[in-house]
Amino acid sequence: MTRDPKVQDILSRYAAGERDFRNLELDDRAYDFDNVDLRGAVFTGSFLSGSFRNAGLRGVNFSNCNVKACDFSGARLTDATFYGSAIDAADFDGADLSGSNFEEASAFGYVFALGELPPH
């Protein structure tokens, strides 16, 4: 499968040991991160759109991100943080959200409190 050059760049940098991907702007199309392993990556302050279906995202930091309409179905988001993020229309169906933090994240005007999780 051929991935978008922006996605391939992130995956190559991750494979080389980079974990800090702060303030990315991937909002001009639906990017495909399906089935990738990005454990421990930091996307703080990023604007992301696309699919993370069945991705390995343990401990990923999505704080203060815009992940509206992203598809996290089946993703492994154990210990991930979405603190202060916009998660409107994001899909967490079947995702493992064990230990994840959604404090102050918002969805359609609702702001999550400490310990609350979106439907999954």
ChimeraX attribute file (.defattr): number of C-alpha atoms within 10 A of each C-alpha:
attribute: neighborCount
match mode: 1-to-1
recipient: residues
	/A:1	3
	/A:2	7
	/A:3	12
	/A:4	12
	/A:5	10
	/A:6	11
	/A:7	15
	/A:8	14
	/A:9	12
	/A:10	17
	/A:11	18
	/A:12	12
	/A:13	14
	/A:14	18
	/A:15	12
	/A:16	9
	/A:17	9
	/A:18	13
	/A:19	17
	/A:20	15
	/A:21	16
	/A:22	17
	/A:23	15
	/A:24	13
	/A:25	12
	/A:26	15
	/A:27	15
	/A:28	10
	/A:29	9
	/A:30	15
	/A:31	19
	/A:32	18
	/A:33	24
	/A:34	18
	/A:35	15
	/A:36	15
	/A:37	19
	/A:38	19
	/A:39	19
	/A:40	17
	/A:41	20
	/A:42	21
	/A:43	21
	/A:44	23
	/A:45	19
	/A:46	21
	/A:47	21
	/A:48	23
	/A:49	22
	/A:50	21
	/A:51	21
	/A:52	24
	/A:53	23
	/A:54	21
	/A:55	21
	/A:56	22
	/A:57	23
	/A:58	23
	/A:59	19
	/A:60	23
	/A:61	26
	/A:62	26
	/A:63	24
	/A:64	20
	/A:65	23
	/A:66	25
	/A:67	23
	/A:68	21
	/A:69	17
	/A:70	21
	/A:71	24
	/A:72	26
	/A:73	20
	/A:74	21
	/A:75	25
	/A:76	24
	/A:77	25
	/A:78	19
	/A:79	18
	/A:80	25
	/A:81	24
	/A:82	25
	/A:83	22
	/A:84	21
	/A:85	25
	/A:86	25
	/A:87	21
	/A:88	17
	/A:89	13
	/A:90	20
	/A:91	22
	/A:92	22
	/A:93	15
	/A:94	15
	/A:95	20
	/A:96	22
	/A:97	22
	/A:98	13
	/A:99	15
	/A:100	21
	/A:101	25
	/A:102	26
	/A:103	19
	/A:104	19
	/A:105	27
	/A:106	21
	/A:107	16
	/A:108	10
	/A:109	9
	/A:110	10
	/A:111	16
	/A:112	18
	/A:113	14
	/A:114	12
	/A:115	10
	/A:116	14
	/A:117	17
	/A:118	15
	/A:119	10
	/A:120	13
